[in-house]
C-alpha cells in the first residue's frame, strides 16, 4: 500500500544559534508521509537520531507499522549536520555548538511557514530524536499534545557525556584534524576506532554474552561484525558532521535556555504534553533510572521500559521482532489516548 509523500528544502537564511555563531544560508531537508487534514490536527513530528537521515527512518512508517501515514501527517525534518540539512562538513565557519533547541525552533519555523502548522498531535523520537522530542515539549508547551521519547532523556547524563567525550577525543586525535572538529580529509583510522567504541556502548553486555551479533545479525565472527555493522556505517558519513552532532548530543539539556535558566525541574514541570518515556532496560546511554528520575516532575507521563537485551538498539528495532512489537503496541496505545 502506498501513501502520499513529499520532500523539499526549507531555507532559513543566515541562522544565529543560541551559543554563538551563525549557520550561513541554513537549510533543512524534509520529507512528509501522509496527508495533512483540514483541521491540521493530525501532525506527528519525527526528528532524527544520531547520523540518521529521513530514508533511514522510513521502516517505522506504514499502515501496519508504528506510525500510520493513513491517519497521521508525519514530518521528518533532517537534523543539522546529518549530511542532508546544513552541516559542519560543508562550512568551516559552522558554529562550535548547535543545540537541540536550535534544531527544534528551526523545525517549528518550517512547520508554520510551509504548512501553517502551529500545534502538533505528537512528537516521536529515538535517541537524539528523543532529546529533540523533549525539547519540543519543554520549549513549546502549548503547541505539543503528546511526546514520545524512546531511549532518550531531558538532559545528557554525566556517564553519557564520558562516552561522547571518548568519541570526540578520538576524532580530535586524528592526524587529519585541523581544529574545531574539521578535517583536511576523512580520518579513516580514527573512524575505525570511533566505530569500535560505539559498538561497545550501543549494544549491551547481555547482547554480546548471548552471541546475538553472530546469531541474530548473522555475522560469521566478531571482526566481520565490527567491520560491516559499525566501521562501514561511519565511513559513509563525514567526520566533521559526526563531530558536530556529538557536540549537540553532549549539550542536550531542556533547561539550558533563557526560559528555564538551567533549572531542570522547572523545565520538566513546564511540560504540558502527555509524555511516554520508553527506555531500553539495558541501554548504556539512557538507562531507565534517568527517565525514572524525570517522570516524578512531569504532569502526565508513563514509563514503559523495553524489556530487551539489545541495549540502545532496542529503541530502533527494525530487525528485532519482539522489541518492534512492544514498541508498536505502546506507541499506538499512546497515540489513541
C-alpha positions, 0 to 999 in steps of 0.5 A: 500500500502506498501513501502520499509523500513529499520532500523539499528544502526549507531555507532559513537564511543566515541562522544565529544559534543560541551559543554563538555563531551563525549557520550561513544560508541554513537549510533543512531537508524534509520529507512528509508521509501522509496527508495533512487534514483540514483541521491540521490536527493530525501532525506527528513530528519525527526528528532524527537520531544520531547520523540518521537521515529521513530514508533511514527512518522510513521502516517505522512508517506504514499502515501496519507499522508504528506510525500510520501515514493513513491517519497521521501527517508525519514530518521528518525534518533532517537534523543539522549536520546529518549530511542532508540539512546544513552541516559542519562538513560543508562550512568551516565557519559552522558554529562550535555548538548547535543545540537541540533547541536550535534544531527544534525552533528551526523545525517549528519555523518550517512547520508554520511557514510551509504548512501553517502548522502551529500545534502538533498531535505528537512528537516521536523520537529515538535517541537524539530524536528523543532529546529533540522530542523533549525539547519540543515539549519543554520549549513549546508547551502549548503547541505539543499534545503528546511526546514520545521519547524512546531511549532518550532523556531531558538532559545528557547524563554525566556517564553519557557525556564520558562516552561522547567525550571518548568519541570526540577525543578520538576524532580530535586525535586524528592526524587529519584534524585541523581544529574545531572538529574539521578535517583536511580529509576523512580520518579513516583510522580514527573512524575505525576506532570511533566505530569500535567504541560505539559498538561497545556502548550501543549494544549491551553486555547481555547482547554480546554474552548471548552471541546475538551479533553472530546469531541474530545479525548473522555475522560469521565472527566478531571482526566481520561484525565490527567491520560491516555493522559499525566501521562501514556505517561511519565511513559513509558519513563525514567526520566533521558532521559526526563531530558536530552532532556529538557536540549537540548530543553532549549539550542536550539539556531542556533547561539550558535556555533563557526560559528555564535558566538551567533549572531542570525541574522547572523545565520538566514541570513546564511540560504540558504534553502527555509524555511516554518515556520508553527506555531500553532496560539495558541501554548504556546511554539512557538507562531507565533510572534517568527517565525514572528520575524525570517522570516524578516532575512531569504532569502526565507521563508513563514509563514503559521500559523495553524489556530487551537485551539489545541495549540502545538498539532496542529503541530502533528495532527494525530487525528485532521482532519482539522489541518492534512489537512492544514498541508498536503496541505502546506507541499506538496505545499512546497515540489513541489516548 
